[in-house]
Amino acid sequence: MNIKRLILEGENVSLDFKKTISNTEKIAKTLVAFSNNRGGKLLIGVADDGSIKGVKSEDEEKYMITKAAHLFCKPAIEPKFEEVYVDDKVVLVVDIPKSDTKPHYALDENKKWWVYFRVKDKSVLASKIIVDVLKEENHESGQLISYSEHEKKLLNYLEEHGRITLKEFSKLTRSAYKKAQKIIVSLILTGVLLPHTTEKEEYFTAADVK
């Protein structure tokens, strides 16, 4: 494994750097976010700027991560470890597989369980829509979708405006949030829509838009 080449990619949807592990709640959040998305790798002993610091005690880091994965993640996560020497320093590579038992929840400092999802280089709190998508993914059976007037209005709106929020879709179709949400979830699962989450809002675009 070429760690330096991996580091050059920078933190992204499936790669995160940690200089050291000092907080089980925080690392559980990252583990859960990777598992709920496409999986990913944690490089322990690498600072946020990509500089290689190395780990002082691989066993201590492994213990903290395993504790977080088993006690602070629900369902539990099984990370895989690999020690890689780079410039006479040890980088601990933690591989988190994509899960088939989604959604995973992380326990926070207030003893509450939350779902997190990886968006770009951040582990963000999953919206109700993303949680529903994760739940549906587990028992998805190649569902076919027939376009009603609501779906047609949504696609026409996206052709004109490029993006839409749940509130806008609900208003557009004069339907309750719950019904609008259900339609959006099914369109995400069938690959028609893509969800996007920012710190301010969640919005959706057509999947074929580059």
N, C-alpha and C positions, 0 to 999 in steps of 0.2 A: 504494500500500500504506500503510495507516494503522498505523505502527509503535507509536504510543502506545496504540492500542486493543488491538493484539496483546500489548503488554507488560502491560496490565491483566489479561489472561487468566492471567498468571503462567506459570511453567514447568510443563509438563505432558507427556503422552505424546508429543506431536509438536512441542514448543517448548522450546528451551534457551537460556539467556543465558550469554555469555562476555564478560568485560571485555576480555580479550586472549587470544591463543593463544601459549602458551609451551612446550607439551609435545606432541610429535607422537603419543606413545603414548596420552596421555589423550584427545586429540581423536579419534583413530582409534576408540577405544572408543565414543564418542558417535555417530560417523558410522555405525558398524556396527550399533549398537542401533537407530537410526532406520531403516536399510535393512532390517533383519530384522523390523521391526514395520510400521507403515503409512507410513513416511517422516516427514519433519519439517523444521523450520526452526531454524537457529542464528542468533541475533542477536549479532553480534560488536560490542563497544563498549557493551554493556549489562551492568551489574553484577547480581549475584544478587538484590539488593533491587529491581531494576527501574529504577534510576536510569541515565540516559543519559550515558555518559562519552565516547562517540565513539572512533574508531580513529585512531591517529597515522599509520599507514601502511597503506593498503588493500592495496598490493602485497605487503607483508611478510606480512600476515595471509592473503592469497590463496595465497601461496607455501607457507606452513606447512600450510594446510588441504589444498591439492592434493598436497603431499608425503605427508601422512598418508593421504589417500584412495587414492593410487596405490601407495605403498610399504609402508604399515603396515596396509592392508586387503586381504583376500583373499576372493573376487575383488575387484578394484579397484572403487572407487566414483567416479562422475562428478558432483561437486557443481556447482550453478549459482550464480552470484554476482550480486548486485544491490546497488548503493550507494544508500542513501537518506539524504537530508539531514533532520535533525530538530534544530530549535533551533540552527542553524548548526554542528551536529556531524554527522559521517558515521557511520552505522550500516551495517555490512556484513551483508547478509542472505544466508545460505547455505542453499540449498534442496537437501535430500537426498531423492531420489525413493524410493518404495517399490520394493524390488527384486524381480525375477523370477528371480534366480539365487541364492536363499538356500540355505544359510546363509552369511553373511559372517563372516569371522574377523578379529580385531584382534591385532596383534603387541604383546606387552607388553615391559617393560624387561628381562625375562629371556629374550627371544627365543623365547617360546612363543606359539602362536596359540590364541585363545579366542573363543567365540561370546558376544555380548552381545545383550540384548533390552531394549526400553524398557518399563518398568513405572511408570506414573504419571509422576513427574518425575525418575526415576532410570534410569541405564543399568546393568543388573544382569547378572551372569554367568548365561547360559542353562543350565537344567538339561538332563539327557539327554533328558527328555521333550520339552522345547521344541525342542531341536536336531532330534529325530526329526520333529516336526511341521513344522518349516521345510523339512526335506529332502523330506518327503512332499508338501508344498504345490506343489513344482515339477512333479511329475508326477501330480497329483491329477486324476482323471477322473470326477468326480461319483459317487463310490462310494456304493452303497446298503449299508445295514447291517441285518443280521437279528439280532434280539436273542436271545442265548442265555441260559442261566440266570445266567451271570456278569453280563451287562448288566442283566438284570432285578433282580438283587440290588443292584447298584450304584444303580439309579434308586430302588428302594424305600428304600435306606439314605439317599439324599439327601433324599427326601421327609420322612423322619423327623428327620434330623440337620442337613440344610442344606449340609453340606460333607464332603469325604473326602480323605485323603491316599493316596499310593500304598501306603504300609505298611498302612494300614487296609483298603484294597481287597484287597491281597494276602492279608491275614489273613482277611477276610470270605469270600473265595472259595477259600481254601486253595490258591492258585495261586502259581507262581514269580513273582518280581519281573518277569522278562522278559515273561512272558505277560500279567501284569496291566498292565504298561507299554504293551504293544502295543494292548490293548483301549482304554486311556485315550487313546492317540494317535489311534486311529480315531474315537473319540467326539468328540474336539476338532475333528478335520478335518471331521466331518459336522455340526458346530455344535450337538451335544447337550450337550457340556461346555465350561466356561470354565476356563482355568488362572489361578491367582492365585499370585504369588510375593511373599513378604515376606523380611526379613532372616533370619528364623528357620526358615521352612518353605515348602513349596509345597503347595497344596491345590487342590481342584477343586469347582466348584458346577455345578448345572444351568443351562444357558444361558438358560432362560426365567425365572429368578429375578431380580427387579429389585434 
